């Protein structure tokens, strides 16, 4: 199915403005950072220190949900065809140029693109169709297993200590 000009414009603008897209291949949904380049979303990962995206394979379909950057609500959902780009090719270089500016907290910013070429996969998610209407149910899912932990409860004495500091600062 080919997207109309209006559908493509909606997908492009929503995806460009969203800092995160939710992508599902044959595995669970994953929130992925991305860049929009030449009519498709590009995601980089599956390497050490980069975002994982299991279940996304070259030539396979993927479901993409774009959320609002400010409110977090669903803007548009679309089906994509996944294409893996060859490191060093012209499309790969164009996508990496955009992705470099969006990669936060890279441990090796000077050698980042060489590491990406050696150790990571760069996938192009080409829009194929737009899903119309809103879903009937919630679409909420349980969080994936992760080694990350939540904060521990604040020590009982902490509020008193903070209050004393505020009072001392006012008295100066």
C-alpha positions in Angstrom: 0.0 0.0 0.0 1.3 3.5 -0.9 0.8 6.4 1.5 -1.0 9.5 0.3 0.9 12.8 0.5 -1.2 13.8 3.5 -0.5 10.5 5.4 3.2 10.8 4.6 3.3 14.4 5.8 1.5 13.4 9.1 4.0 10.5 9.7 7.0 12.6 8.9 6.1 15.7 11.0 5.0 13.6 14.0 8.0 11.4 13.9 10.5 14.3 13.4 9.1 16.1 16.4 9.0 13.1 18.7 12.1 12.4 20.6 11.1 8.7 21.0 9.2 6.2 18.9 7.8 2.9 20.0 8.7 0.1 17.6 7.5 -3.5 17.6 9.0 -6.2 15.3 8.6 -9.8 16.3 9.5 -9.0 19.9 8.1 -6.6 22.5 7.6 -2.8 21.9 10.7 -0.8 22.5 11.1 3.0 22.9 13.9 4.0 20.5 15.6 7.3 19.8 15.8 8.0 16.1 16.4 10.5 13.3 14.2 11.2 10.3 16.3 11.2 7.1 15.2 10.9 3.5 11.6 9.9 4.1 12.2 7.3 6.9 13.0 6.9 10.6 16.5 5.6 11.3 17.4 3.8 14.5 20.8 2.7 15.6 21.7 0.0 18.2 22.2 -3.6 19.0 25.8 -2.9 19.9 27.6 -2.5 23.2 26.3 0.6 25.0 23.6 1.3 22.5 19.9 0.7 22.5 18.7 -2.9 21.9 16.1 -3.7 19.3 15.5 -7.5 19.2 12.9 -8.7 16.8 13.7 -6.1 14.1 15.1 -7.9 11.0 16.0 -6.7 7.5 12.9 -6.9 5.2 10.5 -7.6 8.0 7.6 -5.4 8.9 7.5 -3.3 12.1 4.7 -1.4 13.9 5.7 2.2 14.9 3.8 4.3 17.3 4.7 8.0 17.6 4.0 9.9 20.8 3.7 13.5 21.5 6.9 15.0 22.9 5.1 17.3 25.3 2.1 15.2 26.5 3.3 11.7 25.7 0.0 10.7 24.1 -0.2 8.7 20.8 -0.2 10.9 17.7 0.0 8.4 14.9 0.7 4.7 14.3 2.2 3.3 11.1 3.6 0.1 9.6 7.1 0.2 8.4 9.4 -2.1 6.3 12.7 -2.6 8.0 15.9 -2.2 5.9 19.4 -2.6 7.4 21.9 -0.1 5.9 25.4 -1.2 5.0 28.1 0.7 7.0 30.0 3.2 4.8 27.2 3.4 2.1 25.9 6.8 1.2 22.5 6.2 2.9 24.3 5.0 6.0 26.6 8.1 6.1 23.6 10.5 5.7 21.7 8.8 8.5 24.7 8.6 10.9 25.4 12.4 10.3 21.9 13.1 11.7 22.1 10.5 14.5 25.4 11.8 15.8 23.7 15.0 16.9 21.0 13.1 18.7 23.1 10.6 20.6 23.3 11.8 24.2 26.1 10.8 26.6 28.2 8.9 24.1 31.3 7.5 25.9 33.5 8.0 22.8 32.1 10.8 20.8 35.4 11.1 18.7 35.3 7.5 17.7 31.6 7.0 17.7 30.9 6.5 14.0 33.8 4.0 13.6 32.4 2.0 16.5 28.9 2.1 15.1 30.2 0.8 11.8 32.0 -2.1 13.5 29.6 -3.1 16.3 26.1 -1.8 15.6 23.2 -2.1 13.2 21.5 0.9 11.5 17.9 0.3 10.5 15.8 2.3 8.1 12.1 2.1 9.0 10.2 3.0 5.7 6.5 4.0 6.2 4.1 1.7 4.3 0.7 2.4 5.8 -1.0 4.5 8.5 -3.3 3.0 11.1 -6.5 5.0 11.3 -8.5 5.7 14.5 -7.7 5.2 18.1 -7.5 1.8 19.8 -10.4 0.6 21.9 -8.3 -0.4 24.9 -5.2 1.0 26.8 -2.2 -0.5 24.9 -0.2 -0.2 28.2 2.3 -2.9 28.7 4.3 -4.2 31.7 7.8 -2.8 31.8 10.5 -5.1 30.3 13.0 -6.7 32.6 16.0 -4.4 33.2 19.0 -4.2 35.6 17.9 -0.7 36.4 16.4 0.0 39.8 14.2 2.7 41.3 15.3 5.0 44.0 15.2 3.8 47.6 12.9 5.6 50.0 14.3 8.8 51.4 15.8 8.5 54.9 13.3 9.6 57.6 15.6 12.4 58.8 16.0 14.0 55.3 13.0 16.3 55.4 14.1 17.7 58.8 17.6 18.3 57.5 16.3 20.1 54.4 13.9 22.2 56.4 16.8 23.3 58.7 18.9 24.3 55.6 16.1 26.4 54.3 15.6 28.2 57.6 19.4 28.8 57.9 19.5 30.2 54.3 16.6 32.6 55.1 18.3 33.9 58.2 21.4 35.1 56.3 
